[in-house]
Amino acid sequence: MAAADGQHQVPERGYGMGYQESVEIETKACFGMGVDEYYRRQIGLILDDIPESLYGESSSLISRKLDPNSILPEGITLKKKAENAGMKLVDRLDLGLGSGKKVLDLAVGEGDTSRYLATTGASVEAREYEDYLVERAKERDNEVREGHEVDDIQGIVGKRANSAIGHINYARGDYSKIKESVAGDEKFDTITWLSRSFVYLGERENYVKALKDFNDLLVPGGKVVLQSRNSVKKSAYPWAEDLGTNVVNDTKGEYGVFDSRNGTKFAWRAPTSTVSLSDGVRQRTASRYLRYADGSVKELGQVTSDDHLDFANLKGMGDMLSEAGFTNIQIKIENLSSDGSEIMFAISAEKPKEAVVSGLENGLKERVGRLTKRLPQG
């Protein structure tokens, strides 16, 4: 039950009010970093440059490049795995974002990815399924822009960020019906779906439909970017002692991460069901909770997720992108954790520019045909 003072309010469904708490504990325990570093590394992966912190933190991060010939646990190289999936392994994704560009960012949580995308100067339409998170993202955006979190030298970061961040519009959006959440004629230069959020649509045809919707929402030459992470080897969590964290799989199959300094545990219960979808991909249903030092528990709701955007299923993802009409499929991979146990990867694909050329060619052909008919025959 929730604490009597209401501090640990239980949401009706989903992450609700426990979202940021759970992300903070998980990133620290599993990857050895704070949540801001985690988001900055994600954005650095897709923008090819890790942005300065918007929260007054002074740490400067460098990317953790992986050699294309790095051998994976299954015995093949990164480059070969990408080739097998019909993807080109690249060092840069070259999204070309900047002032005047428009981004649709999905599953944004409290808006960190959207704010960092907006530091390019691009205008961002941010969509989140949970109403509470939409409101919280707006609050956080105001805090950053108004410099409430920073002062003195750190205030310089806030002021610079305030002038650099492009406009962000936060609104609710159902990811399976995303076209309904934007203006009917609105088109985007880039659509981003980050942070392992592209794992809830179930059967393959639902993913293809969503990707086709993305294609419709992009300008010719626009790109969709899907980003996720995966464990590639067992971690020893060398940062656990310094950060005061622990990761445990108990005998009941429950997966938990602990922050011993404040006594909070974030846990996934053992799946209540695991099924095989029509294309053989696994789908699991499980619930999560936060347990606090005072013994109170905040239920974070039940989640049904699948493995379509998994590093082991790159071929499947490449095939779905192609079926949805995308070309030029690229993948960029870096180490996430310092011990190399976790990688993060981003897949980008392009809406063909040829669609516009073909339209012009067809128009010219029609005009030539009409002119030909008017010319004297013989």
C-alpha positions as CSV (number, residue, x, y, z in Angstrom):
1,M,0.0,0.0,0.0
2,A,1.0,3.6,-0.4
3,A,2.3,5.6,2.5
4,A,-0.4,7.3,4.5
5,D,0.8,10.8,3.7
6,G,0.2,10.1,0.0
7,Q,3.8,10.7,-0.9
8,H,4.0,7.4,-2.8
9,Q,0.7,7.7,-4.7
10,V,-0.2,4.6,-6.6
11,P,-1.0,5.3,-10.3
12,E,-3.8,3.6,-12.1
13,R,-1.6,2.1,-14.8
14,G,1.9,2.2,-16.3
15,Y,4.9,4.0,-14.8
16,G,3.0,7.0,-13.6
17,M,4.6,8.8,-10.7
18,G,7.3,6.2,-10.3
19,Y,8.8,6.7,-13.7
20,Q,11.8,9.0,-12.9
21,E,12.6,7.2,-9.7
22,S,12.8,3.8,-11.4
23,V,14.9,5.1,-14.3
24,E,17.4,6.8,-11.8
25,I,17.8,3.6,-9.8
26,E,18.2,1.4,-12.9
27,T,20.7,3.5,-14.7
28,K,22.9,3.8,-11.6
29,A,22.7,0.2,-10.7
30,C,22.9,-1.4,-14.2
31,F,25.1,1.0,-16.1
32,G,27.1,2.8,-13.5
33,M,25.9,6.3,-14.3
34,G,23.4,9.0,-13.4
35,V,20.2,9.4,-15.4
36,D,21.5,12.6,-17.1
37,E,24.6,10.9,-18.3
38,Y,22.4,8.1,-19.6
39,Y,20.2,10.4,-21.7
40,R,23.2,12.4,-22.9
41,R,24.9,9.3,-24.2
42,Q,21.7,8.2,-25.9
43,I,21.4,11.5,-27.7
44,G,25.1,11.6,-28.4
45,L,24.7,8.2,-30.2
46,I,22.1,9.6,-32.6
47,L,23.4,13.2,-33.0
48,D,27.1,12.1,-33.3
49,D,28.0,14.6,-30.5
50,I,27.2,14.3,-26.8
51,P,25.5,17.5,-25.7
52,E,26.5,19.6,-22.7
53,S,24.4,19.0,-19.6
54,L,21.2,21.1,-19.3
55,Y,21.3,20.6,-15.5
56,G,24.5,22.3,-14.5
57,E,26.6,19.2,-14.3
58,S,30.2,19.7,-15.2
59,S,31.1,16.2,-16.4
60,S,32.2,16.0,-20.0
61,L,31.5,12.7,-21.7
62,I,33.2,11.0,-24.5
63,S,31.7,8.3,-26.8
64,R,32.7,4.7,-26.3
65,K,33.3,3.6,-29.9
66,L,33.4,-0.1,-30.8
67,D,35.6,-1.5,-33.5
68,P,33.6,-2.9,-36.4
69,N,35.6,-6.1,-36.0
70,S,34.7,-6.5,-32.3
71,I,33.5,-10.1,-31.9
72,L,30.2,-10.7,-30.3
73,P,29.4,-13.6,-27.9
74,E,27.8,-15.6,-30.8
75,G,31.2,-15.4,-32.5
76,I,30.5,-12.9,-35.3
77,T,31.8,-9.4,-35.7
78,L,29.6,-6.2,-35.4
79,K,30.1,-5.5,-39.0
80,K,29.0,-9.0,-40.1
81,K,26.0,-8.9,-37.8
82,A,24.9,-5.6,-39.4
83,E,25.5,-7.0,-42.9
84,N,23.4,-10.1,-42.1
85,A,20.6,-7.8,-41.1
86,G,20.8,-5.8,-44.3
87,M,22.2,-2.8,-42.5
88,K,25.3,-0.6,-42.9
89,L,27.4,-0.2,-39.8
90,V,28.3,3.5,-39.5
91,D,30.2,5.9,-37.2
92,R,27.8,8.7,-37.9
93,L,24.0,8.9,-38.6
94,D,24.1,12.5,-40.0
95,L,20.5,13.5,-39.1
96,G,21.2,17.1,-40.1
97,L,19.1,18.6,-37.3
98,G,19.2,22.3,-36.7
99,S,17.1,25.5,-36.8
100,G,14.1,25.1,-39.1
101,K,14.0,21.3,-38.8
102,K,11.1,19.4,-37.2
103,V,11.4,16.3,-35.0
104,L,8.7,14.0,-33.7
105,D,10.0,12.4,-30.5
106,L,8.0,9.5,-29.0
107,A,7.8,7.9,-25.6
108,V,9.6,10.9,-24.0
109,G,9.0,10.2,-20.3
110,E,9.7,13.5,-18.5
111,G,11.1,15.0,-21.7
112,D,14.9,14.6,-21.3
113,T,15.4,13.2,-24.8
114,S,13.2,15.9,-26.3
115,R,15.1,18.7,-24.5
116,Y,18.5,17.4,-25.7
117,L,17.2,17.0,-29.3
118,A,16.0,20.6,-29.1
119,T,19.5,21.8,-28.2
120,T,20.2,21.4,-32.0
121,G,17.7,24.3,-32.5
122,A,15.1,22.0,-34.0
123,S,11.5,22.3,-33.2
124,V,10.3,19.1,-31.3
125,E,6.8,17.6,-31.1
126,A,7.1,15.3,-28.0
127,R,4.6,12.6,-27.4
128,E,4.0,10.4,-24.3
129,Y,1.2,7.9,-23.5
130,E,0.9,8.7,-19.8
131,D,-0.9,12.0,-18.9
132,Y,1.1,12.5,-15.7
133,L,4.4,12.3,-17.6
134,V,3.2,14.8,-20.2
135,E,2.5,17.3,-17.4
136,R,5.7,16.5,-15.7
137,A,7.7,17.0,-18.9
138,K,6.2,20.5,-19.3
139,E,7.2,21.3,-15.7
140,R,10.7,20.1,-16.2
141,D,11.0,22.0,-19.4
142,N,10.1,25.2,-17.6
143,E,12.5,24.5,-14.8
144,V,15.4,24.1,-17.3
145,R,14.5,27.1,-19.4
146,E,14.0,29.4,-16.4
147,G,17.2,28.2,-14.7
148,H,15.5,27.1,-11.5
149,E,18.0,24.3,-11.1
150,V,21.3,26.2,-11.6
151,D,23.0,29.2,-10.2
152,D,26.3,31.1,-10.3
153,I,28.7,29.4,-12.9
154,Q,26.1,26.7,-13.5
155,G,23.6,29.4,-14.4
156,I,25.6,30.1,-17.5
157,V,24.7,26.6,-18.7
158,G,21.0,27.3,-18.0
159,K,21.1,30.6,-19.9
160,R,23.0,29.2,-22.8
161,A,20.6,26.2,-22.9
162,N,17.6,28.6,-22.8
163,S,18.8,30.4,-25.9
164,A,19.7,27.2,-27.7
165,I,16.7,25.0,-27.1
166,G,14.2,24.9,-29.9
167,H,10.5,25.0,-29.3
168,I,9.0,21.8,-27.7
169,N,5.3,20.9,-27.7
170,Y,4.5,18.1,-25.2
171,A,1.2,16.2,-25.8
172,R,-0.3,12.8,-25.2
173,G,0.0,10.3,-28.0
174,D,-0.8,6.6,-28.6
175,Y,2.2,5.2,-30.4
176,S,0.1,2.7,-32.4
177,K,-2.0,5.6,-33.7
178,I,0.6,8.4,-33.7
179,K,-0.8,10.2,-36.8
180,E,-3.9,11.1,-34.7
181,S,-1.7,13.1,-32.3
182,V,-0.3,15.5,-34.9
183,A,-1.9,18.0,-37.3
184,G,-3.2,16.4,-40.4
185,D,-0.7,18.1,-42.8
186,E,2.3,18.2,-40.5
187,K,5.5,16.6,-41.8
188,F,8.8,15.9,-40.0
189,D,12.5,15.8,-40.9
190,T,13.1,13.1,-38.2
191,I,11.1,10.8,-36.0
192,T,12.8,9.4,-33.0
193,W,11.7,6.5,-30.7
194,L,14.4,6.1,-28.1
195,S,15.1,4.4,-24.7
196,R,13.9,0.9,-25.6
197,S,10.3,2.2,-25.9
198,F,9.5,0.5,-29.2
199,V,8.7,-2.9,-27.5
200,Y,5.0,-2.8,-26.7
201,L,3.1,-3.2,-30.0
202,G,2.8,-7.0,-30.1
203,E,2.4,-8.7,-33.4
204,R,4.7,-7.8,-36.3
205,E,2.0,-6.3,-38.4
206,N,1.4,-3.7,-35.7
207,Y,5.1,-2.6,-36.0
208,V,4.9,-2.4,-39.8
209,K,1.7,-0.3,-39.6
210,A,3.4,2.1,-37.1
211,L,6.5,2.3,-39.4
212,K,4.3,3.0,-42.4
213,D,2.7,5.8,-40.4
214,F,6.1,7.2,-39.7
215,N,6.9,7.1,-43.4
216,D,3.8,9.0,-44.2
217,L,4.7,11.7,-41.6
218,L,8.2,12.2,-42.9
219,V,9.4,14.6,-45.6
220,P,11.1,12.8,-48.6
221,G,14.6,12.1,-47.4
222,G,13.5,12.3,-43.7
223,K,14.7,9.6,-41.3
224,V,13.3,7.5,-38.6
225,V,15.6,6.5,-35.7
226,L,15.0,3.6,-33.3
227,Q,17.3,3.3,-30.4
228,S,17.7,0.6,-27.8
229,R,20.2,-1.3,-25.6
230,N,21.2,-4.9,-24.9
231,S,23.4,-6.9,-22.6
232,V,26.1,-8.7,-24.5
233,K,27.9,-10.3,-21.6
234,K,27.4,-10.8,-17.9
235,S,28.4,-7.7,-15.8
236,A,30.4,-7.7,-12.6
237,Y,28.9,-4.2,-11.8
238,P,32.3,-2.8,-10.8
239,W,30.8,0.5,-9.9
240,A,28.4,-1.0,-7.3
241,E,30.5,-0.2,-4.2
242,D,31.2,3.4,-5.2
243,L,27.6,4.1,-6.2
244,G,25.9,2.1,-3.4
245,T,23.9,0.0,-5.7
246,N,23.1,-3.7,-6.2
247,V,21.5,-5.9,-8.8
248,V,19.8,-9.2,-7.7
249,N,17.8,-12.0,-9.4
250,D,16.1,-13.9,-6.6
251,T,14.9,-17.5,-6.5
252,K,11.4,-16.5,-7.5
253,G,12.7,-15.0,-10.7
254,E,12.3,-11.4,-9.6
255,Y,14.8,-8.9,-11.0
256,G,15.6,-6.1,-8.6
257,V,17.9,-3.1,-8.4
258,F,18.7,-1.4,-5.1
259,D,19.9,2.0,-4.0
260,S,21.3,1.2,-0.6
261,R,21.9,4.8,0.2
262,N,18.2,5.7,0.3
263,G,16.9,2.2,0.8
264,T,14.8,2.1,-2.4
265,K,14.3,-1.1,-4.5
266,F,13.0,-1.1,-8.1
267,A,11.9,-4.6,-9.1
268,W,10.4,-6.5,-12.0
269,R,8.3,-9.5,-10.9
270,A,8.7,-12.7,-12.8
271,P,6.6,-12.7,-16.0
272,T,3.0,-13.8,-15.4
273,S,3.0,-15.0,-19.0
274,T,5.5,-15.6,-21.9
275,V,4.1,-16.4,-25.3
276,S,5.5,-16.8,-28.8
277,L,4.0,-14.3,-31.4
278,S,3.2,-15.4,-34.9
279,D,6.7,-14.6,-36.2
280,G,8.3,-16.5,-33.3
281,V,9.3,-13.4,-31.3
282,R,8.7,-13.6,-27.5
283,Q,6.2,-11.5,-25.7
284,R,6.2,-11.2,-21.9
285,T,3.8,-9.7,-19.4
286,A,5.1,-8.6,-16.0
287,S,4.5,-6.0,-13.3
288,R,6.9,-3.7,-11.5
289,Y,7.1,-1.9,-8.2
290,L,9.1,0.4,-6.0
291,R,9.7,-0.5,-2.4
292,Y,10.9,2.3,-0.1
293,A,12.9,2.3,3.1
294,D,9.7,2.7,5.2
295,G,8.3,-0.5,3.7
296,S,5.7,1.2,1.5
297,V,5.3,-0.1,-2.0
298,K,4.3,1.8,-5.1
299,E,2.9,-0.4,-7.9
300,L,4.1,0.7,-11.3
301,G,1.6,-1.3,-13.3
302,Q,1.7,-4.2,-15.6
303,V,3.6,-4.1,-18.9
304,T,3.4,-6.4,-21.9
305,S,6.5,-6.2,-24.0
306,D,8.2,-8.1,-26.9
307,D,11.6,-8.6,-28.5
308,H,11.0,-7.1,-31.9
309,L,13.6,-4.3,-31.3
310,D,16.2,-6.5,-29.8
311,F,19.9,-6.8,-30.9
312,A,19.2,-10.5,-31.6
313,N,16.5,-9.6,-34.0
314,L,18.2,-7.0,-36.2
315,K,17.3,-8.9,-39.4
316,G,13.6,-8.8,-38.4
317,M,13.8,-5.1,-37.7
318,G,15.5,-4.4,-41.1
319,D,12.9,-6.4,-42.9
320,M,10.1,-4.4,-41.2
321,L,11.7,-1.1,-42.1
322,S,12.0,-2.2,-45.7
323,E,8.4,-3.4,-45.8
324,A,7.3,-0.1,-44.5
325,G,9.0,1.6,-47.5
326,F,12.3,2.8,-45.9
327,T,15.7,2.5,-47.5
328,N,19.3,3.3,-46.6
329,I,19.1,1.4,-43.3
330,Q,22.1,2.1,-41.0
331,I,23.1,1.0,-37.5
332,K,25.4,2.7,-35.1
333,I,26.7,0.8,-32.0
334,E,28.6,2.0,-28.9
335,N,29.4,0.7,-25.4
336,L,27.0,2.0,-22.8
337,S,28.5,0.7,-19.6
338,S,32.2,1.2,-18.9
339,D,32.8,-2.6,-18.5
340,G,31.5,-3.3,-22.0
341,S,28.6,-5.5,-20.7
342,E,25.9,-3.2,-22.1
343,I,25.8,-1.8,-25.6
344,M,23.5,0.8,-27.0
345,F,22.5,0.9,-30.7
346,A,20.5,3.1,-33.0
347,I,19.0,2.2,-36.3
348,S,18.2,4.9,-38.8
349,A,16.3,4.5,-42.1
350,E,15.3,7.0,-44.8
351,K,12.1,7.8,-46.6
352,P,13.2,7.7,-50.3
353,K,13.8,11.0,-52.0
354,E,12.9,9.3,-55.3
355,A,9.2,9.5,-54.4
356,V,9.3,13.2,-55.2
357,V,11.4,12.7,-58.3
358,S,9.0,10.1,-59.5
359,G,6.0,12.4,-59.0
360,L,7.7,15.1,-61.0
361,E,8.6,12.7,-63.7
362,N,5.0,11.5,-63.9
363,G,3.8,15.1,-64.1
364,L,6.1,15.8,-66.9
365,K,5.1,12.7,-68.8
366,E,1.4,13.7,-68.5
367,R,2.2,17.2,-69.9
368,V,4.3,15.8,-72.7
369,G,1.5,13.4,-73.5
370,R,-1.1,16.2,-73.7
371,L,1.2,18.4,-75.8
372,T,1.8,15.5,-78.2
373,K,-1.9,15.0,-78.7
374,R,-2.3,18.6,-79.7
375,L,0.5,18.4,-82.4
376,P,-0.5,17.8,-86.0
377,Q,-0.3,14.2,-86.9
378,G,1.6,12.8,-90.0
